[in-house]
Amino acid sequence: MRILLVEDHLELSRWLSKALQDVHLSVECAMNGADADALLHTQEYAMVILDLTLPKMDGLEVLRRMRLRGSKIPVLILTASGGLEERVQGLNLGADDYLAKPFELAELEARVKALLRRSQGNEAVVHCCAALQFDTVSRMFSYGAVPLALTPREHAVLEALITRVGRAVPKEKLFDEVFKLDDDANLDAIEIYIHRLRKKLETLNACGVAITTLRGIGYVLDAKTGTSPNLHTNNSP
């Protein structure tokens, strides 16, 4: 999942970005409100973490413009003061949650995970495909009782597939969720990560799970039941 972090304090932005990447989230950063507004015009994100005090355009204006465009992306506001008036204004403009600085990293992670689960229309804590499981709280994969060690991009690809289990996910959709704008990669890079995931599943003797390539359509994660996978393509975040 790709998140937009809008924070003008460089050190804090780097610290938050690293912390969120450690829980297997892909993070793109904007250092001012104007850049964030431009990115939100052209890019898709699973959620936005938005500071309110920003150069060029304040966070409330970024939020207001998002909602006027009809964007339903969940927004977590970071506020330095935590004052009631500021919180109410943000919530009235369409923010989904807020967190006052300074905050504990564990609370930020918990709020981010909760917003992501709700935004998917699914409060399920664990996604399953045969014995393969993805725990949305710990953000860890396991096969049976065996943890599945994955690189961040492998994790992002498999998460996109298991949260849409049985449905075809287009290569373009996977690419958007895995890579950031500043990554030097092309669409065919997804095939590399699909290949690596298949190898890792085979190593765990995960014979009950398959990643199927549907030419011209995308990829499907499904249990091996002897039936054909659902060919419905899914473009939702």
C-alpha positions in Angstrom: 0.0 0.0 0.0 1.3 3.4 -0.9 0.9 6.3 1.5 1.4 10.0 1.0 3.2 11.7 3.9 3.0 15.5 3.9 5.3 16.9 6.5 7.7 19.9 6.0 10.0 19.0 8.9 12.7 17.0 7.1 14.0 15.0 10.0 10.5 14.1 11.2 9.5 13.2 7.6 12.5 10.9 7.3 11.8 9.3 10.7 8.1 8.7 10.0 8.8 7.4 6.5 11.4 4.9 7.8 9.0 3.8 10.6 6.1 3.2 8.2 8.3 1.3 5.7 9.4 -0.9 8.6 5.7 -2.1 8.8 5.7 -2.8 5.1 4.1 0.4 3.8 5.3 2.2 0.7 5.7 5.9 1.6 5.9 8.9 -0.7 6.8 12.3 0.8 5.8 15.9 0.0 7.4 18.8 1.9 4.8 21.4 1.2 1.1 21.7 0.6 1.3 22.7 -3.1 3.4 19.6 -4.0 0.9 17.5 -2.0 -2.0 19.0 -3.9 -0.4 18.3 -7.2 0.4 14.7 -6.3 -3.1 14.1 -5.2 -4.4 15.3 -8.6 -2.4 12.7 -10.5 -1.5 9.8 -8.2 -3.5 7.2 -6.2 -2.7 6.6 -2.5 -4.2 4.3 0.1 -4.2 7.2 2.6 -2.7 10.6 3.4 -0.9 11.6 6.6 -1.2 15.4 6.6 0.5 18.0 8.7 -1.5 21.2 9.0 1.3 23.8 9.2 2.8 23.6 5.7 4.6 26.1 3.4 2.9 27.2 0.1 -0.5 25.8 1.1 -1.6 24.8 4.6 -2.9 21.3 5.3 -6.5 22.3 5.8 -6.6 23.8 2.2 -5.0 20.6 0.9 -7.8 18.6 2.6 -10.5 21.0 1.4 -9.4 20.6 -2.2 -9.3 16.8 -1.9 -12.8 16.6 -0.7 -14.1 19.1 -3.2 -12.7 16.8 -5.9 -14.7 13.9 -4.4 -11.6 12.1 -3.1 -12.5 9.6 -0.4 -8.9 8.8 0.5 -8.6 8.5 4.3 -6.7 11.4 5.9 -4.9 11.3 9.2 -4.1 14.9 10.4 -1.0 15.7 12.4 -1.4 18.8 14.5 1.2 20.5 16.6 -1.2 22.2 19.0 -4.0 19.7 19.3 -6.4 22.5 20.0 -10.1 21.8 19.9 -10.9 24.5 17.2 -8.2 23.1 14.8 -9.4 19.5 15.3 -13.0 20.4 14.7 -12.2 22.3 11.6 -10.2 19.4 10.2 -12.9 16.9 11.0 -15.5 19.1 9.4 -13.5 19.4 6.3 -13.4 15.6 6.0 -10.4 14.3 8.0 -10.9 10.8 9.2 -8.6 11.0 12.3 -6.1 13.3 14.0 -3.0 12.9 16.1 -1.4 15.7 18.2 2.3 16.2 18.3 4.3 14.9 20.0 3.0 11.4 19.6 4.1 7.8 20.2 5.1 5.9 17.1 3.1 2.9 18.2 -0.1 5.0 18.3 0.5 6.4 14.8 1.0 2.9 13.4 -2.2 1.7 15.1 -4.2 4.6 13.7 -2.8 4.1 10.2 -3.5 0.4 10.2 -7.1 1.0 11.5 -7.8 3.6 8.8 -6.4 1.4 6.1 -8.6 -1.6 7.2 -11.7 0.6 7.3 -11.0 2.2 3.9 -10.9 -1.2 2.3 -14.4 -1.8 3.5 -13.1 -4.8 5.5 -12.6 -4.9 9.2 -11.1 -8.4 9.0 -7.9 -8.7 11.0 -6.6 -11.7 9.0 -6.8 -12.3 5.3 -6.4 -16.0 4.3 -5.7 -18.1 1.2 -5.5 -21.7 2.1 -2.8 -21.8 4.8 -1.3 -18.5 3.8 -2.3 -15.7 6.2 -1.8 -12.0 6.3 -2.3 -10.3 9.7 -3.3 -6.7 9.2 -2.4 -5.7 12.7 1.1 -7.1 12.8 1.4 -6.7 9.0 3.1 -10.1 8.8 2.6 -13.0 6.5 2.8 -16.7 7.6 2.2 -20.0 6.0 0.8 -22.4 8.6 2.9 -21.6 11.6 5.9 -20.5 9.5 6.6 -16.7 9.1 7.2 -15.7 5.5 10.3 -13.5 5.1 9.7 -10.9 2.4 11.4 -7.9 1.0 9.3 -4.6 1.2 8.3 -4.9 -2.5 7.5 -8.6 -2.3 5.4 -7.8 0.7 3.5 -5.0 -1.1 2.8 -7.3 -4.1 1.6 -10.2 -2.0 -0.5 -7.9 0.2 -2.2 -6.5 -2.9 -3.0 -10.0 -4.1 -4.2 -11.5 -0.8 -6.5 -8.6 0.0 -8.1 -9.3 -3.4 -7.9 -13.1 -3.2 -9.5 -14.9 -6.1 -9.7 -11.8 -8.2 -7.4 -10.6 -11.0 -5.2 -7.6 -10.2 -3.8 -5.8 -13.2 -0.1 -5.4 -13.5 -0.5 -1.6 -13.6 -2.4 -1.7 -10.3 0.4 -3.7 -8.6 3.0 -1.3 -10.0 1.2 1.7 -8.6 1.0 0.1 -5.2 4.6 -1.1 -5.1 6.7 1.7 -6.6 7.1 5.4 -5.7 7.4 8.2 -8.3 11.2 8.5 -7.6 11.8 4.7 -8.1 13.7 3.8 -11.2 11.6 0.9 -12.5 9.3 0.0 -15.3 6.1 -2.0 -15.5 7.9 -5.3 -16.2 9.6 -5.2 -12.8 6.4 -6.6 -11.3 7.2 -9.9 -13.1 10.4 -10.2 -11.1 8.6 -9.9 -7.8 5.9 -12.4 -8.9 8.6 -14.9 -9.8 10.4 -14.4 -6.4 7.1 -14.8 -4.5 6.3 -18.1 -6.3 9.8 -19.4 -5.4 9.3 -18.5 -1.7 5.9 -20.1 -1.6 7.4 -23.2 -3.1 10.2 -23.2 -0.6 7.6 -23.3 2.2 5.8 -26.2 0.4 2.9 -23.9 -0.1 1.4 -26.3 -2.6 -2.1 -25.2 -1.7 -1.6 -21.6 -3.0 -0.9 -20.4 -6.5 -0.2 -17.0 -8.2 -1.7 -17.4 -11.7 -0.8 -15.2 -14.6 -3.8 -14.2 -16.8 -2.3 -12.9 -20.0 -3.5 -9.4 -20.7 -5.5 -9.2 -17.5 -3.2 -9.5 -14.4 -2.4 -11.9 -11.6 -4.6 -13.9 -9.3 -3.7 -15.4 -5.9 -5.9 -18.4 -5.2 -6.1 -21.7 -3.4 -5.4 -24.7 -5.7 -8.8 -26.3 -5.9 -8.8 -27.4 -9.5 -11.2 -24.7 -10.5 -10.5 -21.7 -12.7 -9.8 -18.4 -10.9 -12.3 -15.5 -11.0 -11.4 -13.4 -14.0 -13.0 -10.3 -12.6 -10.4 -7.5 -12.6 -10.2 -5.3 -9.5 -9.1 -1.7 -9.7 -10.1 -0.6 -6.3 -7.5 0.5 -3.7 
